[in-house]
Amino acid sequence: MRIAIVTDAWHPQTNGVVNTLSQTAAWLGRFGHCVSMVTPQDFRSIPCPTYPEIRLSLRPYGPLRGRLLEFAPQALHIATEGPLGLAARRFCRRHGWRFTTSYHTQFPQYLRARFPIPVVLSYRLLRWFHGAAARCMVSTPSVRRQLAARGFDNLAVWRRGVDTELFRPRGKEFLSLPRPVAAYVGRLAVEKNIDAFLAMPWSGSKLVIGDGPERARLEAQYPRACYAGFRFGEDLAAHLAAADVMVFPSLTDTFGLVNLEALACGVPVAAFPVAGPIDVIRDGVTGALDEDLASAARRALALEAGACRQYAMGFGWETCTREFEGNLVPCRAGQSEPVEAPGLPVPGSLSRS
């Protein structure tokens, strides 16, 4: 099957959306599908204000139209609500093509952290964007319930996965920091609520793995933390596995892929009891959820690494990509429903709306 995936988030960005789409495209290829990624790399673009790593494509409709007509996809997925996503939605509506979308970020809260935009207005725009899709894929049941309460009625679950070969338990001696080590992994940006982690009382060390526009301020305000910058591949996995607890302070993520990566390393997670973590973390087993982040981190220290690893093993990318595949719809009338490639069956209860 020919599958087009349109996304405004792509390399060289480092975040969960890019990782998810990269893994999904790679696994779809392994299943025997032909995947065309339509990304800002193919268009003239400018840096996004307040988030320069994101490239905003300029006047993409004409070139995108040509790309899609030439590729003639049998299924089309729009992953983001940026210029490329809007152009792809416009194209599909004009040509009568069916498509799917996905909801990766609590966008209303994300915008509200930067600009005085009412959340109700943001949700209205998101309903307009995703409401035209045959299915809007979300990462967890709690996000599905949250959006359903906001009037979304075409929701389907597409869970996230983790590379359990790369992210695995390793030696703690990799880090020569005073124990216990509490780690944060991710972009250093205002919507990630990193101050909650860095300001919490902690008797050991705090390790910040990542980079972003907030780094200079955070280093100046919290100089006792260790700032490791972006880490990738084996280096990232080794840093994460050497921590004693991973702290996830975000209130706006829909999933938090790094939570699974930590669990796969045998590292328990501490987080607030909000959408995303409540679907990933089993309180008292693989981590701790608490309105008091420091209390959650201290409780998580007592948990078994083996239970974290065993839980994460159920989130392989093969299973998650089958879920994505099962949510796709044929672009044009007269096409049959997308046929799954031979192999692992699509999970039943969560794969369709």
C-alpha positions, -999 to +999 in steps of 0.1 A: +000+000+000+012+035-008+010+057+024+017+094+025+025+110+059+025+148+061+043+164+090+056+198+100+077+181+127+107+164+113+145+161+115+167+177+127+142+183+155+146+161+186+113+153+202+088+125+207+067+134+176+097+131+152+108+099+169+073+084+167+069+092+130+104+080+121+098+047+138+063+043+123+076+050+088+104+025+092+081-002+105+055+004+078+084-002+053+092-034+070+056-045+067+059-040+029+043-006+025+056+022+003+058+053+026+063+089+013+072+114+041+062+150+032+082+173+055+096+208+057+129+195+042+111+195+008+099+232+009+112+267+015+108+274+052+115+298+080+122+292+117+091+292+139+090+321+164+098+310+200+106+275+186+133+280+159+140+242+156+106+239+139+107+250+103+075+266+089+070+258+052+062+288+030+033+286+005+035+248+004+001+241-013+012+240-049+043+218-044+025+196-020-004+192-044+021+180-071+038+156-047+005+140-037-009+137-072+023+121-084+026+097-055-011+089-056-013+075-021-039+049-011-039+063+024-029+097+037-021+107+072-017+143+085+004+143+116+005+180+126-015+212+124+012+235+109+015+249+074+020+215+057-008+199+077-032+228+067-022+226+031-027+188+030-061+192+047-071+218+021-060+196-007-079+166+006-111+187+011-108+201-025-103+167-041-126+147-020-099+126-004-104+109+029-075+112+054-066+106+090-049+129+115-031+126+149-031+147+181+004+147+195+005+177+219-019+195+242-018+224+218-042+247+236-021+245+268+011+248+248-001+280+232-015+294+264+020+290+280+034+314+254+006+337+243-027+350+259-049+329+237-080+314+253-080+276+255-116+274+243-106+292+211-077+268+205-099+238+210-124+252+185-097+255+159-085+220+166-120+206+163-122+223+129-089+209+118-093+173+130-131+171+125-126+168+088-106+136+092-121+101+090-102+094+122-081+115+146-056+093+164-047+099+200-020+083+222-040+073+253-075+066+265-074+096+289-066+120+260-094+104+240-118+111+269-105+146+273-110+154+236-144+137+235-155+160+263-145+189+240-167+177+212-143+155+191-163+125+178-139+107+154-112+095+178-091+063+177-062+052+199-027+049+185-003+040+213+034+048+213+063+024+214+099+021+226+130+005+213+136-021+240+170-032+225+185+003+228+168+013+260+177-015+285+191-017+320+228-008+322+254+000+349+247+029+372+285+036+374+282+054+341+273+086+361+297+097+388+272+120+406+260+119+442+231+095+446+202+093+442+202+108+407+169+123+395+169+128+357+148+149+334+150+141+296+135+163+269+134+198+254+141+227+277+110+248+268+084+266+289+056+241+282+077+213+297+073+228+332+110+220+341+110+245+370+088+221+389+116+195+387+145+218+393+128+236+422+118+204+441+137+195+472+162+167+466+191+152+486+211+138+457+218+150+421+196+164+394+205+156+358+190+175+329+194+157+296+183+179+267+185+214+253+163+242+241+154+279+245+151+278+283+185+264+290+203+296+297+177+308+321+175+274+339+213+272+342+214+306+358+185+300+381+193+264+391+231+262+389+235+231+411+219+208+385+240+190+359+231+200+323+242+173+299+227+188+267+211+166+240+222+130+240+214+104+213+214+067+207+236+046+230+248+077+248+213+088+257+203+053+268+234+050+290+227+084+307+190+075+313+198+040+326+223+053+351+196+075+368+178+063+399+145+079+389+132+098+359+111+129+367+085+140+341+071+174+352+051+182+320+014+190+323+009+193+285+022+162+269-003+137+255+020+107+262+057+114+270+077+089+250+106+093+274+085+077+301+086+044+282+123+048+275+130+052+312+109+022+321+126+001+295+159+010+312+145-002+345+142+034+358+109+043+376+091+075+367+078+103+389+051+125+374+020+146+381-013+127+379-023+142+345-033+129+310-003+111+296+014+098+327-017+084+342-020+061+311+017+051+311+027+049+348+013+022+371+014+041+404+034+021+430+046-004+404+065+014+376+065+048+391+047+073+413+020+099+406+015+128+430+007+165+430+039+168+451+066+160+426+093+155+452+071+130+471+065+111+439+102+110+431+111+097+466+084+070+464+096+059+430+131+052+443+118+022+462+103+005+432+117-026+414+137-021+382+125-055+369+088-045+370+096-013+350+114-033+324+088-060+321+060-034+317+079-015+289+084-048+270+047-047+260+052-014+240+072-025+210+071-004+179+058-033+158+026-035+178+021+003+178+026+006+141+000-021+135-024+000+154-015+030+132-020+008+101-053-004+113-066+032+117-058+042+081-087+047+056-087+046+018-082+080+002-107+078-026-141+063-033-139+028-048-108+018-029-110-010-005-101-006+031-063-007+035-050-042+035-026-052+063+007-067+053+013-103+065+025-106+101+013-094+135-024-089+136-038-054+145-047-052+181-085-053+183-101-031+210-080+000+207-072+001+170-104+016+158-128+043+169 
